[in-house]
C-alpha cells in the first residue's frame, strides 16, 4: 500500500486483481496530511465543549452557579493568604498566625488590578508559582526544624533528602520509601500548580470590576496602615504582617551566609594549634594505653534529664558506674554542646575529633578533604599506636578513614554479622563491640590500640530495640532474629511522642549497658574509654527548643589518667551533674591534647 509524505501530491493506488478487505489496522496505516489538523480541531473542541456545558449549566442554575463561583474565589483567596502567612516552625502554627493582613497581598492586588487581562494572567501564574515555591520551602523548614533543629539550607541540604529516603526504606520498607518519594514530588508539583491557579482566579476576580476592586484595596490598605501604626496585635502577633518579605530576606541572608562561610571556613580549617606538632610531642601522657573513642547515637542531655526518659537511663548509669568500680574502673563526666541536632551524626563526630565547628555538609566536605589534624589521627601520627575504626553504620565506601587517621576500618559487611537489622541500625551494639574485641582488641600486638567505634542501636526510630544476650552466645548474630521479630514495630511509635520518648530511653539504656559490660569483660589496667553522644534526639523526643548538649565520660583504671583532667571540674561517675561544665564540642580536642601533654606547634591558615 502506498503512502505519502508532507509536500508530495497524493496518488491513487493501482487496482489489483483480488483486493483484500482492509482491516482497521491496515486502514490506519496511511497518514493523511489532514490528520494533524483534524487532531488539533478535536483537541480544541473538547475544552470548548466543556465550556459550553458549563455555560449551559450556569444558565439553567444561576443561583448555585454564583454560589459555587464565589466559593471557589474565596477558596483561592484563602489559599493565597495562608501561603503568605505560613510560618516555618511547627510551634508557630496556630490560628492567630493566619488572622493577619499580609502587605504582600495588597501589593500583589495593586499590580493585578493595574494590568490588562493577558499580562495579568501571565504575572499571576508567575507570582503564584513563586508563592508555591515559598510555601514548599516553609513546609520543608517545618520538618527540618522538627528533625534537625534548623531550617532547610537550599544550597547544602539536597543530599539529605536522599538520606531521608534511605532512612524510610530501612525503617518502613522500600515500598513505603518509594511511595513517599513519589508523593513528595507530586505534592510539590500540586502546590505549585494550585497556587498558580489560585492567584489567577483572584486576579480575574479583581480585574472584573477594577473600580470596585480599587476601592476595596484602598480600604484594606488603610486598615493595614492603621494596624501597623498602632501596633495592634492578636495573641502577641501584629495584625499588619510583612511575613513573606521577612521570609524572603531570611532565605536571601541564609544564601549569602552560606557562600561567605564556604570561603572563610576553608581558611579556618588550615589553621591548627597542633598542626605542626611532631608525633613525639603528641599525647605523651597516654603512651602504652589502649584508647577507645566511642560515640553513642543520639545520646543527649534529654536522656538524663527528661522526666520520661531519665529514670531508666539514670538507673542504668548508676548501676554501670557501680559495676565498673567493682572491676576497678572509675569515670568523670561532663557536657559538650553538639554542632548538630536530631541527625547528621557525622557532623558531631568530625567536630569532636577535629576541634572545628562543623555544623553543615559544606564544612564537612571542606575539612575532610584537607589534612587538619584529628584527635584520632594524632595517635596515628605518633607511630606508637595501631589505629582501627569499627563503623556498623557505614555500608559503602568511606574515604574519610584517611582523614581520621585509621589504619583499618570495618564496615557493616566486614564484621561477620548474619543477624537481622534493627530498623536503620545494621546490627546491635553488643555484637559490634564483640566484633571489635574478636577482630582487633583481643589480638597480641607490638603497639597499643586506638579504636574509633560508632554505635548505632539508639538511632531513631527506636523500634525494635535489641536486648542483651550472654556474650558467649553472640556467634554470628543469628541469636537476635527472635528478638527483632518480637520487638516493637516502627509504625507503632513513630507518630506517638510519648512512646517514642519511652523507647528512646530504653535504646540508650541498651547502648550504655552493652558498652560498659564490654569494658568490664575485656578492659584491663591500660584501657582508657572515652564515650559521648553525637547529638540530641529529634524534637519529638527531646522537646522543642531543647539544648544541644550531650554527655561525655572518660573511664580508666589507672588513676593518673583521671588525675590529669581533675581541673576540668567534671562529675565523678558516668552521669554528669546538671551544673557540670558545658563546653562547645569543638573545644574538646585541644583540651584533651593539652591535658595529656601535647605541645602546640601551630600551622597557619
C-alpha positions in Angstrom: 0.0 0.0 0.0 1.4 3.4 -1.0 2.0 6.3 1.5 2.5 10.0 1.2 4.8 12.4 2.9 4.0 16.1 3.6 4.6 18.1 0.4 4.1 15.3 -2.1 0.9 15.0 -4.3 -1.4 12.1 -3.4 -1.8 9.4 -6.0 -4.4 6.6 -6.3 -3.1 3.0 -5.8 -3.1 0.7 -8.8 -6.1 -1.7 -8.8 -5.2 -5.3 -8.1 -6.8 -8.5 -9.4 -8.0 -9.7 -5.9 -8.2 -6.8 -3.5 -8.2 -7.8 0.2 -10.7 -6.2 2.6 -9.0 -3.6 4.8 -8.6 -4.2 8.5 -8.8 -1.4 11.0 -5.0 -1.6 11.5 -4.3 -1.6 7.8 -6.7 1.3 7.2 -4.9 3.3 9.9 -1.5 2.9 8.3 -1.7 5.6 5.7 -1.1 9.1 7.1 -3.1 11.9 5.6 -1.7 15.4 5.7 -5.2 16.4 7.1 -4.8 14.2 10.2 -2.7 16.5 12.3 -5.1 19.4 11.6 -8.1 17.2 12.4 -6.5 16.2 15.7 -5.9 19.8 16.6 -9.5 20.6 15.9 -10.7 17.7 18.0 -8.4 18.7 20.9 -9.6 22.3 20.7 -13.2 21.2 20.6 -13.1 19.3 23.9 -12.4 22.3 26.1 -14.9 24.3 24.0 -17.5 21.6 24.6 -16.8 21.6 28.3 -17.1 25.4 28.4 -20.4 25.2 26.6 -21.7 22.6 29.0 -20.6 24.7 32.0 -22.2 27.8 30.4 -25.4 25.8 29.9 -25.4 24.6 33.5 -24.9 28.2 34.8 -27.8 29.5 32.6 -30.0 26.8 33.9 -28.9 27.1 37.6 -27.9 30.7 38.1 -28.0 30.8 41.9 -25.9 27.6 42.6 -23.5 28.7 39.9 -23.0 32.1 41.6 -22.6 30.5 45.0 -20.1 27.9 43.5 -18.1 30.6 41.7 -17.9 32.8 44.9 -16.9 29.7 46.9 -14.0 28.9 44.5 -12.9 32.5 44.6 -12.9 32.7 48.4 -11.1 29.4 48.5 -8.4 30.7 46.1 -8.1 33.9 48.2 -7.8 31.8 51.4 -5.0 29.7 49.9 -3.1 32.8 48.8 -3.4 34.4 52.3 -2.5 31.1 54.0 0.6 30.8 51.8 1.6 34.4 52.5 1.3 33.9 56.3 2.5 30.3 56.6 5.2 30.1 59.4 8.3 27.9 59.0 8.1 26.4 62.6 5.6 23.9 63.9 5.1 25.7 67.2 4.0 28.9 65.3 1.2 27.0 63.5 -1.8 28.4 65.4 -4.9 30.4 64.4 -3.5 33.8 65.3 -0.8 33.4 62.7 -3.4 33.4 60.0 -5.6 36.3 61.2 -3.2 39.0 59.9 -3.3 41.2 56.9 -0.4 40.5 54.6 1.1 43.6 53.0 2.3 41.4 50.1 -1.3 40.6 49.2 -2.0 44.3 48.9 1.0 44.9 46.7 0.1 42.0 44.5 -3.5 43.0 44.2 -2.4 46.5 43.1 -0.3 45.0 40.3 -3.1 42.6 39.2 -5.7 45.4 39.1 -3.5 47.7 37.0 -2.6 45.1 34.3 -4.7 44.2 31.2 -6.1 40.7 31.0 -3.3 38.8 29.3 -0.3 40.3 31.1 -2.3 39.9 34.3 -2.7 36.2 33.8 1.0 35.8 33.0 2.0 37.7 36.1 -0.5 35.8 38.2 0.9 32.4 37.0 4.5 33.5 37.7 3.6 35.1 41.1 1.6 32.0 42.1 4.4 29.7 41.2 6.9 31.8 43.3 4.4 31.7 46.1 4.2 27.9 45.7 8.0 27.7 45.9 8.0 29.8 49.1 5.2 27.5 50.5 7.3 24.4 49.8 10.3 26.0 51.5 8.3 26.9 54.6 6.8 23.3 54.8 10.4 21.9 54.4 11.6 24.3 57.1 8.9 22.9 59.5 10.2 19.4 59.0 13.8 20.3 59.3 13.2 22.3 62.4 11.4 19.3 63.9 14.1 16.8 63.0 17.4 18.8 62.8 16.6 21.9 64.9 17.3 24.3 62.0 15.9 25.5 58.7 16.4 23.9 55.3 19.5 25.2 53.5 18.7 25.4 49.8 22.4 25.1 48.9 23.7 22.4 51.2 20.8 20.1 52.2 19.6 18.5 49.0 21.6 15.3 49.6 19.9 14.9 53.0 16.7 14.2 51.1 18.2 11.0 49.7 19.4 10.2 53.3 15.8 10.6 54.4 14.6 8.3 51.7 17.2 5.7 52.7 16.1 6.1 56.4 12.5 5.4 55.4 13.5 2.4 53.4 15.4 0.9 56.3 12.6 1.8 58.8 9.4 1.2 57.0 10.4 -0.7 53.8 11.4 0.1 50.3 7.9 0.4 49.0 6.9 3.0 51.6 10.1 4.9 50.8 9.3 4.9 47.1 5.7 5.9 47.6 6.9 8.7 50.0 9.4 10.0 47.4 6.8 9.9 44.6 4.2 11.5 46.9 6.7 14.3 47.8 7.3 15.1 44.2 3.6 15.1 43.3 2.9 17.3 46.4 5.5 19.9 45.3 4.0 20.0 41.8 0.5 20.2 43.1 1.4 23.1 45.4 3.0 25.0 42.5 0.0 24.4 40.2 -2.7 25.1 42.8 -1.0 28.3 43.9 -0.7 29.5 40.3 -4.4 28.7 39.6 -5.4 30.4 42.9 -3.6 33.7 42.1 -5.0 33.6 38.5 -8.5 33.2 40.0 -8.0 36.1 42.4 -6.5 38.2 39.6 -9.5 37.6 37.3 -11.9 38.5 40.1 -10.1 41.7 40.8 -9.9 42.6 37.1 -13.6 42.0 36.5 -14.6 45.4 38.1 -11.4 47.4 38.5 -13.1 50.4 40.1 -14.7 48.3 42.8 -11.5 46.4 43.4 -9.5 49.6 43.7 -11.9 50.9 46.3 -11.7 47.7 48.3 -7.9 47.7 48.0 -7.7 51.2 49.4 -9.9 50.3 52.3 -7.9 47.2 53.3 -4.6 49.2 52.8 -5.9 51.9 55.2 -6.7 49.2 57.7 -3.2 47.7 57.3 -1.6 51.1 57.9 -3.7 51.7 61.0 -2.8 48.3 62.5 0.8 48.9 61.7 0.9 52.4 63.2 -0.9 51.4 66.4 0.9 48.0 66.5 -2.3 46.2 67.0 -1.8 42.5 67.9 -3.7 39.2 68.4 -2.1 36.8 70.8 1.1 38.8 70.7 1.3 38.7 66.8 1.0 42.0 64.9 -2.1 42.2 62.7 -0.2 44.1 60.0 2.0 41.4 58.5 5.2 41.5 56.4 5.8 37.8 56.9 6.6 36.9 53.3 9.0 39.8 52.9 10.7 38.7 56.1 11.0 35.1 54.9 12.4 36.2 51.6 15.0 38.3 53.4 15.7 35.3 55.7 16.4 32.9 52.8 18.5 35.6 51.0 20.6 36.1 54.1 21.0 32.4 54.5 22.3 32.1 51.0 24.7 34.9 51.4 25.9 33.5 54.7 26.4 30.0 53.2 28.5 31.4 50.3 30.5 33.6 52.7 31.0 30.8 55.2 32.4 28.5 52.5 35.3 30.9 51.8 36.0 31.8 55.4 35.9 28.2 56.8 38.4 26.9 54.2 40.9 29.4 55.7 40.0 28.5 59.3 40.4 24.8 58.6 44.0 25.3 57.5 45.0 26.9 60.9 45.6 24.4 63.6 47.2 24.9 67.1 48.7 21.4 66.8 49.1 21.2 63.1 52.9 21.2 63.1 53.4 19.3 66.4 55.8 16.4 65.9 54.4 12.9 66.7 56.8 12.6 69.6 55.2 15.5 71.3 51.6 14.3 71.0 49.7 12.7 73.9 52.8 11.5 75.8 50.6 11.1 78.9 48.8 8.2 77.3 51.6 6.2 75.9 51.1 2.5 76.4 47.3 2.8 76.8 44.6 1.2 74.7 42.5 4.2 73.7 38.9 3.7 72.7 36.8 6.6 71.4 33.1 5.6 71.2 30.1 7.6 70.1 26.6 6.5 71.2 24.0 7.5 68.6 21.5 10.3 69.8 22.8 10.1 73.4 21.8 13.6 74.5 21.1 15.6 77.7 17.4 14.7 77.4 18.2 11.1 78.1 19.5 12.1 81.5 17.1 14.9 82.4 13.8 14.3 80.6 11.1 13.1 83.1 10.1 10.2 80.9 13.5 9.1 79.7 15.7 9.9 82.6 14.5 7.4 85.3 15.6 4.4 83.4 18.7 5.9 81.9 19.9 7.4 85.2 19.4 4.0 86.9 21.5 2.3 84.2 24.2 4.9 84.5 24.3 4.5 88.3 24.3 0.7 88.1 27.0 0.8 85.4 29.2 3.2 87.5 29.0 0.7 90.4 29.7 -2.3 88.2 32.7 -0.6 86.7 34.0 0.4 90.1 33.9 -3.2 91.2 36.0 -4.0 88.2 38.5 -1.3 89.1 37.3 1.4 86.7 36.4 5.0 87.6 34.9 7.8 85.5 34.5 11.5 85.2 31.7 13.1 83.1 30.7 16.5 81.7 28.7 18.1 78.8 29.6 19.1 75.3 27.3 21.3 73.1 27.0 19.4 69.8 27.4 21.1 66.4 24.3 19.2 65.2 20.8 18.2 66.5 18.4 15.4 65.7 20.6 13.9 62.9 23.8 14.4 61.0 25.9 12.3 63.3 29.0 12.7 61.2 29.0 16.4 61.9 29.2 15.6 65.6 32.0 13.0 65.1 34.1 15.3 62.9 33.6 18.3 65.2 34.8 16.4 68.3 37.8 14.9 66.5 38.9 18.0 64.6 38.4 20.8 67.1 36.5 22.7 64.4 32.8 23.7 64.5 31.4 21.6 61.6 27.7 22.3 61.5 26.9 21.8 57.8 27.7 19.5 55.0 29.9 22.0 53.2 32.2 22.4 56.2 32.3 18.7 56.5 33.4 18.3 52.9 35.9 21.0 53.2 37.6 19.7 56.4 37.6 16.0 55.4 39.3 16.8 52.0 42.2 18.5 53.8 44.8 17.5 56.4 43.6 19.2 59.6 44.7 17.1 62.5 42.0 14.9 64.1 42.3 13.6 67.6 42.3 10.0 66.2 45.0 10.9 63.7 47.2 12.4 66.4 47.6 8.8 67.8 48.5 7.6 64.3 51.0 10.4 63.9 52.9 9.3 67.0 53.7 6.0 65.4 53.1 4.5 68.8 49.5 3.1 68.2 47.7 0.9 65.7 44.5 2.7 64.7 41.3 0.9 63.9 37.7 2.0 63.1 34.5 0.0 63.6 31.7 1.5 61.6 28.5 -0.6 61.6 26.6 2.3 60.1 28.8 2.5 57.0 27.5 0.5 54.1 29.5 1.9 51.2 32.9 3.5 50.5 34.2 5.7 53.3 37.1 7.9 52.1 37.1 9.8 55.4 39.1 6.9 57.0 42.3 8.6 55.8 41.4 11.9 57.3 40.5 10.3 60.7 44.0 8.5 60.6 42.6 5.0 60.7 44.9 2.2 59.5 42.0 -0.2 59.1 38.2 0.2 59.1 35.5 -2.4 59.5 32.2 -1.5 57.9 28.7 -3.2 58.3 29.7 -6.0 56.0 33.1 -6.8 57.4 32.4 -8.0 60.9 30.7 -11.3 60.1 27.2 -10.3 61.2 24.4 -12.6 59.9 21.5 -11.5 62.1 18.7 -9.1 61.3 18.8 -5.3 61.0 17.0 -3.3 63.7 15.3 -0.7 61.5 18.2 1.6 60.4 20.8 0.0 62.7 22.6 -2.7 60.8 23.4 -4.7 64.0 23.1 -4.5 67.8 25.8 -2.6 69.6 26.7 -5.6 71.7 27.6 -7.5 68.5 29.6 -4.6 67.1 31.6 -4.4 70.3 32.2 -8.1 70.4 33.4 -8.0 66.8 35.8 -5.2 67.7 37.1 -7.5 70.5 37.4 -10.5 68.3 38.9 -8.8 65.3 41.3 -6.3 67.0 41.2 -5.7 70.7 42.0 -9.3 71.8 45.0 -9.7 69.4 48.5 -9.5 70.7 50.4 -6.7 69.1 53.6 -4.7 69.4 51.8 -1.4 69.9 48.7 -0.4 71.9 45.5 0.0 70.1 43.5 3.2 69.3 39.9 2.3 68.4 37.2 4.5 66.9 33.8 2.8 67.4 30.5 4.2 66.3 27.4 2.6 68.0 24.1 2.7 66.2 21.4 0.9 68.3 20.0 4.1 69.7 19.3 5.5 66.2 15.7 6.6 65.6 13.0 5.3 65.2 14.0 3.3 68.4 12.0 0.3 67.4 12.7 -2.6 67.6 15.4 -2.4 70.2 17.9 -5.2 70.8 18.2 -6.9 74.1 21.4 -8.1 75.8 22.3 -11.8 75.4 25.1 -13.8 77.0 28.3 -12.6 75.4 29.5 -16.2 74.7 26.2 -16.8 72.7 26.6 -14.0 70.2 28.0 -16.1 67.4 27.3 -14.6 64.1 24.3 -12.6 65.4 21.6 -15.1 64.4 20.6 -15.1 68.0 19.0 -11.7 67.5 16.4 -12.9 64.9 13.8 -13.8 67.5 14.4 -10.6 69.5 14.0 -8.5 66.4 10.9 -10.3 65.3 9.2 -9.9 68.7 10.2 -6.2 69.1 8.1 -3.1 68.7 7.4 -2.1 65.1 8.5 1.4 64.0 5.0 2.3 62.8 3.6 1.7 66.3 5.6 4.5 67.9 6.8 6.8 65.1 3.8 9.2 65.4 3.4 8.9 69.2 5.8 11.3 71.0 5.3 9.7 74.5 6.1 6.2 73.2 9.0 7.5 71.2 10.5 9.0 74.3 10.0 5.8 76.3 11.6 3.7 73.6 14.4 6.2 73.0 15.3 6.0 76.7 15.3 2.2 76.5 17.6 2.3 73.5 20.1 4.5 75.4 20.0 2.1 78.3 20.8 -0.8 76.0 23.8 1.0 74.3 25.3 2.2 77.7 24.8 -1.3 79.1 26.5 -3.0 76.1 29.4 -0.6 76.2 30.1 -0.8 79.9 29.7 -4.6 80.1 32.2 -4.8 77.3 34.6 -2.7 79.3 34.1 -4.8 82.4 34.6 -8.0 80.5 37.5 -7.1 78.3 39.1 -3.9 79.7 42.5 -4.0 81.6 44.8 -1.8 83.5 45.8 0.0 80.3 42.3 0.5 78.8 41.0 4.1 78.5 37.5 4.6 77.2 36.1 8.0 76.1 32.4 7.8 75.1 29.9 10.5 74.3 26.8 11.3 72.4 26.9 12.7 68.9 23.7 14.9 69.2 20.3 15.2 70.9 17.4 13.2 69.5 14.8 14.9 67.4 12.4 17.5 68.8 9.6 14.9 69.1 11.7 13.2 71.8 13.9 16.0 73.2 11.3 18.7 73.0 11.1 22.0 71.1 14.0 24.4 71.9 15.9 21.6 73.7 19.6 22.3 74.3 22.2 20.7 72.1 24.2 19.3 75.0 25.4 15.7 75.0 27.1 13.7 77.9 30.8 12.8 77.7 32.7 10.4 80.0 36.3 9.3 80.4 36.8 5.9 82.1 40.1 4.3 83.2 41.6 2.0 85.8 44.9 4.0 86.0 44.1 6.9 88.4 46.8 9.0 86.7 44.6 9.2 83.6 41.7 10.9 85.5 44.1 12.9 87.6 45.2 14.8 84.5 41.7 16.1 84.0 40.9 16.9 87.6 41.0 20.6 86.8 38.1 20.3 84.3 35.6 20.1 87.2 33.8 17.1 85.7 31.4 15.0 87.8 32.6 11.6 89.2 30.8 8.7 87.6 29.0 8.2 84.3 26.2 10.7 85.0 27.3 14.4 84.6 25.6 16.7 87.1 23.2 19.2 85.8 25.6 22.1 86.5 28.7 20.3 85.3 30.9 22.3 82.9 29.5 22.7 79.4 32.0 23.2 76.5 31.4 23.5 72.8 32.1 20.2 71.2 34.8 21.8 69.1 36.8 22.7 72.3 37.3 19.1 73.3 40.2 18.1 71.0 42.6 20.9 72.2 41.7 20.4 75.8 42.2 16.7 75.6 45.6 17.0 73.8 46.8 19.6 76.2 45.7 17.6 79.3 47.7 14.6 78.2 50.9 16.5 77.5 50.8 17.6 73.8 52.9 20.6 72.8 51.2 23.1 70.5 53.1 23.9 67.2 50.6 26.0 65.2 50.1 25.8 61.5 48.8 29.0 59.8 45.7 29.3 57.6 
